[in-house]
Amino acid sequence: MADRSCDETASWAYHYLDGELSWFRRVRIRYHLRGCDSCTGGFSFEERLKIIVQERCREDAPPELMERLQTFMRDNE
């Protein structure tokens, strides 16, 4: 069963994995992960999932969309 520390760590998971946290908060999360196998497993899964999505879910925008965006941006400068 998760304790308060686990709940807090989980609430910051995506910010941690995206590198959006302060040094202090990252250190607190790393400290918690060293002692909590349950949270470590969850973080490892999310980290692997993020890497897979980044590597495999890439599509280029259709040229027509890019042209429309460029026209829109040029017209609204």
N, C-alpha and C positions, 0 to 999 in steps of 0.2 A: 504494500500500500504506500502510495506517495505521501511524503510529508510536505510541510510548507515550503521547505527549501527546494524540493523537487518541482512543486507547482510554480515557484518563482523562476526557476531555471528554465522550465518548459515554456513559460510565457515570453522569455527572451530568445528562444531557440533560433527563430528565423533572422532576427537582428544580429545575433552572434554569428550565424553562418554567412550572413551577407557582409560582415565586417563593419557594422553600423554602430557598434557600442564603444563606450569609453574604455580606456585601458583598465580602469578599476573594475568595471562590470565584467569585462572579459576575464580578468584574473579570478574574480569570484566564481564565475561559471566554470572555468577550468579546474579550480580547486574542488568544486562540487562534483564535477565529472570524474575526477580521480578516485573519489570514494563511493560513487554510486553506479553500480553496474546497470541498473535499470535505465537511468538517464543516458548513460554512455551508449547503450544499445540504440536508444531512440535517436540520439544525435548522429550516430554513425549511419543509421538508415537514411535520415534526412540529408546528410551530407552526400552520400552516394547517389540518392535520388536526384539531388540538385545537379550533380555532375552529369548524370545520364541525360537529364532534360536539356542541359546546355549543349551537350555533344550531339544529340540526336534530333532535337526539335528545332531545326533551323530551316527557314524558308525565306527565299528572297521575295520581296514585294513585286507584284506585276509591274512592268514598265509603265502601263497606263496610270496606275496609282501614283507612281513616282512623279510622272509628268503633271498630274493634277495637283499634287502637293506643292511642287515647285511653282506652278502657276499661281496657286493660292497664296503662297508665301510672298512671291514677287508682287502680287496685287495688293497685299496688305502690309507692305513695308512703310 
